[in-house]
Amino acid sequence: MARVVVVGAGLGGLATAARLAAAGHAVTVLEQAEQVGGKLGRYERDGHVFDTGPSLVTMPQVYRDLFAATGARLEDQVDLVRLDPAVAYRFADGTRVDVPGTPGAVPDALEQALGNGSGAEWTALMARAEAMWRISEQPFLRTPLRGAATLARLARSPADVATIAPWQTLRGIGERQLSDVRLRMLLDRYATYSGSDPRRAPAVLATVPYAEQAFGSWYVRGGLHRLALAVGERATRAGAVLRTASRVRRVLVEGGRAAGVELDGGERLPADVVVSGVDASGLYGDLLPPDRRTRGPRRDLASATPSLSGVVLLLALRGRTPGLAHHTVFFPDDYDAEFDAVFGTGPLRGSPRPVPDPTVYVSAPDDPALRPDEDSESWFVLVNAPRHDPERGVDWDEPGLADRYAADLLAVLARRGLDVRARLRWCEVRTPADLGRATGSVGGSIYGSSSNGARAAFLRPANASPVPGLFLVGGSAHPGGGLPLVTLSAEIVAGLVGPA
Ligand SMILES: Cc1cc2nc3c(=O)[nH]c(=O)nc-3n(C[C@H](O)[C@H](O)[C@H](O)COP(=O)(O)OP(=O)(O)OC[C@H]3O[C@@H](n4cnc5c(N)ncnc54)[C@H](O)[C@@H]3O)c2cc1C
């Protein structure tokens, strides 16, 4: 039995704690915030309840595995609801596409909305994505990253390399296989699931819509934050100790290996194993003493493009919106302008800037647990945004910026046909700077490093750090961000630590 300290009670930290405690280790989780969940957070005011981060659960099998490993059935712990339609898209030209929640119905829906063989083209693309998935799931998503060895293993079969086409971008595969510009936009958007630019992210991200359609899009009744609570409960039931309002200021290294942590205030907790669930840049930049062994990951992090962030509006609304899907995506006319603004690229080049005419994502769960009465709604609105970077990009703490931008976004929504300004009780704005402060993610980057570039996935921080006894879990480490990958990263870390 090892003494394990887990730093951070985001889903990654909690899932690792649950697995390791169930495996017989003595686990303590230390979380800086007052509540657990990290980005999988919750906000409540005047009876309006919001998920402040994720609004979409995909790949339920990974949570099923997690709960089974800790002695429970997922379905007994959280109430998962399959969404149908999975998502509704609204394009600038007025086209509407409601993507059905069952994969077999998707091609017809696309053909009806977009025509021109879109259904058949999408089917062909998803067949390619399925092949990519089969090649990459086990050796990449479910296996520790081992730098060149991982690349070599993936490269062993020329046929597999041709399928994955590491030289091709997501935009490239869309241009090759999809004729309709709106369908290409729909595909491009999946780059943002890893905080990336479709023009630079690899084609293998086509596996994201494949996984979403094959395994379904899901909601957790009562809000997704309940998933964090349920995983936290699995951890404590297995004997883990969960301490909130406990910020770690240092990972202790003694005799060349991780030896515990020091909290703000000076308390020290000795440990045989330290699992960091905090942003990898924060771990290597702030929590660890400088060490030549960590030079490699620090260099890789510095050379990667940080992932995009987001501006969130939590809208408390009077009245109801008939016919609004659970998730709706309102696309702009010029999608590239959005990525140029977020990453500071394109014809205007220069610094990243708030997107003037962004894609707007509205999540409006029809869930009585989230509203004060039947004549109200609680909406989560998200737009992509550059991270908080006062020196080289946007200073999201600039007085007045958040409120001005929130007003702009409500006007954008109104132009796209959904004017809720007269129904607004209040609006809570969360900027990238707020996200950074709340969760410790540097600059509010949602996914750590982006997947921009063919090698990005292999430069992500590995789960086993160069310091023996110190492991990394979560969205900024391998295999990546988003709830399912974070849960897989916990499985990998638990495997690396091993049984008690
Ligand atoms: C707006 C938004 C929308 C999203 N939408 C989706 C979605 O629809 N579907 C999806 O799958 N994913 C989505 N994601 C991504 C998903 O939320 C994350 O990938 C995932 O929750 C990250 O979990 P984590 O455990 O890696 O990190 P975090 O949740 O960031 O957890 C890290 C924890 O560590 C704590 N911490 C940091 N520093 C310290 C310290 N020094 N001492 C102690 N504790 C510390 C933090 O407070 C935090 O609780 C979204 C994220 C955001 C922000």
The ligand as an SDF file (V2000), in Angstrom:
LIG
                    3D

 53 58  0  0  0  0  0  0  0  0999 V2000
  -16.2050   26.1600  -20.6080 C   0  0  0  0  0  0  0  0  0  0  0  0
  -15.7810   24.7250  -20.7680 C   0  0  0  0  0  0  0  0  0  0  0  0
  -16.5670   23.8520  -21.5180 C   0  0  0  0  0  0  0  0  0  0  0  0
  -16.1870   22.5150  -21.6710 C   0  0  0  0  0  0  0  0  0  0  0  0
  -17.0120   21.6550  -22.3470 N   0  0  0  0  0  0  0  0  0  0  0  0
  -16.7250   20.3330  -22.3670 C   0  0  0  0  0  0  0  0  0  0  0  0
  -17.6880   19.3900  -22.8500 C   0  0  0  0  0  0  0  0  0  0  0  0
  -18.8210   19.7510  -23.2420 O   0  0  0  0  0  0  0  0  0  0  0  0
  -17.3570   18.0680  -22.8490 N   0  0  0  0  0  0  0  0  0  0  0  0
  -16.1510   17.6340  -22.3790 C   0  0  0  0  0  0  0  0  0  0  0  0
  -15.9040   16.4200  -22.3910 O   0  0  0  0  0  0  0  0  0  0  0  0
  -15.2280   18.4980  -21.8890 N   0  0  0  0  0  0  0  0  0  0  0  0
  -15.4930   19.8290  -21.8560 C   0  0  0  0  0  0  0  0  0  0  0  0
  -14.6080   20.7120  -21.2960 N   0  0  0  0  0  0  0  0  0  0  0  0
  -13.2670   20.2290  -20.8770 C   0  0  0  0  0  0  0  0  0  0  0  0
  -13.3060   19.5330  -19.5150 C   0  0  0  0  0  0  0  0  0  0  0  0
  -14.0230   20.3150  -18.6100 O   0  0  0  0  0  0  0  0  0  0  0  0
  -11.9010   19.3610  -19.0060 C   0  0  0  0  0  0  0  0  0  0  0  0
  -11.0770   18.7200  -19.9690 O   0  0  0  0  0  0  0  0  0  0  0  0
  -11.8550   18.5310  -17.7130 C   0  0  0  0  0  0  0  0  0  0  0  0
  -12.9040   18.8710  -16.8290 O   0  0  0  0  0  0  0  0  0  0  0  0
  -10.5070   18.7630  -17.0720 C   0  0  0  0  0  0  0  0  0  0  0  0
  -10.3940   18.0180  -15.9010 O   0  0  0  0  0  0  0  0  0  0  0  0
   -9.0230   17.9980  -15.1150 P   0  0  0  0  0  0  0  0  0  0  0  0
   -9.2320   17.1510  -13.9290 O   0  0  0  0  0  0  0  0  0  0  0  0
   -7.9330   17.6470  -16.0330 O   0  0  0  0  0  0  0  0  0  0  0  0
   -8.7050   19.5170  -14.7350 O   0  0  0  0  0  0  0  0  0  0  0  0
   -9.4810   20.5730  -13.8480 P   0  0  0  0  0  0  0  0  0  0  0  0
  -10.9280   20.3500  -13.9050 O   0  0  0  0  0  0  0  0  0  0  0  0
   -8.9620   21.8980  -14.2590 O   0  0  0  0  0  0  0  0  0  0  0  0
   -8.9990   20.2410  -12.3620 O   0  0  0  0  0  0  0  0  0  0  0  0
   -7.8170   20.7270  -11.8080 C   0  0  0  0  0  0  0  0  0  0  0  0
   -8.1000   20.9610  -10.3420 C   0  0  0  0  0  0  0  0  0  0  0  0
   -6.8940   21.2480   -9.6680 O   0  0  0  0  0  0  0  0  0  0  0  0
   -7.1300   22.2730   -8.7360 C   0  0  0  0  0  0  0  0  0  0  0  0
   -5.8370   22.9050   -8.4530 N   0  0  0  0  0  0  0  0  0  0  0  0
   -5.0800   23.6520   -9.3160 C   0  0  0  0  0  0  0  0  0  0  0  0
   -3.9290   24.0280   -8.7160 N   0  0  0  0  0  0  0  0  0  0  0  0
   -3.9770   23.5030   -7.4580 C   0  0  0  0  0  0  0  0  0  0  0  0
   -3.0690   23.5380   -6.3600 C   0  0  0  0  0  0  0  0  0  0  0  0
   -1.8880   24.1710   -6.4390 N   0  0  0  0  0  0  0  0  0  0  0  0
   -3.4160   22.9030   -5.2110 N   0  0  0  0  0  0  0  0  0  0  0  0
   -4.6050   22.2320   -5.1180 C   0  0  0  0  0  0  0  0  0  0  0  0
   -5.4990   22.1850   -6.1360 N   0  0  0  0  0  0  0  0  0  0  0  0
   -5.1810   22.7940   -7.2950 C   0  0  0  0  0  0  0  0  0  0  0  0
   -8.1090   23.1730   -9.4430 C   0  0  0  0  0  0  0  0  0  0  0  0
   -8.7950   24.0260   -8.5500 O   0  0  0  0  0  0  0  0  0  0  0  0
   -9.0220   22.1460  -10.1020 C   0  0  0  0  0  0  0  0  0  0  0  0
  -10.0890   21.7600   -9.2850 O   0  0  0  0  0  0  0  0  0  0  0  0
  -14.9850   22.0510  -21.0970 C   0  0  0  0  0  0  0  0  0  0  0  0
  -14.2110   22.9160  -20.3310 C   0  0  0  0  0  0  0  0  0  0  0  0
  -14.6090   24.2350  -20.1490 C   0  0  0  0  0  0  0  0  0  0  0  0
  -13.7840   25.1470  -19.2860 C   0  0  0  0  0  0  0  0  0  0  0  0
  1  2  1  0
  2  3  1  0
  2 52  2  0
  3  4  2  0
  4  5  1  0
  4 50  1  0
  5  6  2  0
  6  7  1  0
  6 13  1  0
  7  8  2  0
  7  9  1  0
  9 10  1  0
 10 11  2  0
 10 12  1  0
 12 13  2  0
 13 14  1  0
 14 15  1  0
 14 50  1  0
 15 16  1  0
 16 17  1  0
 16 18  1  0
 18 19  1  0
 18 20  1  0
 20 21  1  0
 20 22  1  0
 22 23  1  0
 23 24  1  0
 24 25  2  0
 24 26  1  0
 24 27  1  0
 27 28  1  0
 28 29  2  0
 28 30  1  0
 28 31  1  0
 31 32  1  0
 32 33  1  0
 33 34  1  0
 33 48  1  0
 34 35  1  0
 35 36  1  0
 35 46  1  0
 36 37  1  0
 36 45  1  0
 37 38  2  0
 38 39  1  0
 39 40  1  0
 39 45  2  0
 40 41  1  0
 40 42  2  0
 42 43  1  0
 43 44  2  0
 44 45  1  0
 46 47  1  0
 46 48  1  0
 48 49  1  0
 50 51  2  0
 51 52  1  0
 52 53  1  0
M  END
$$$$
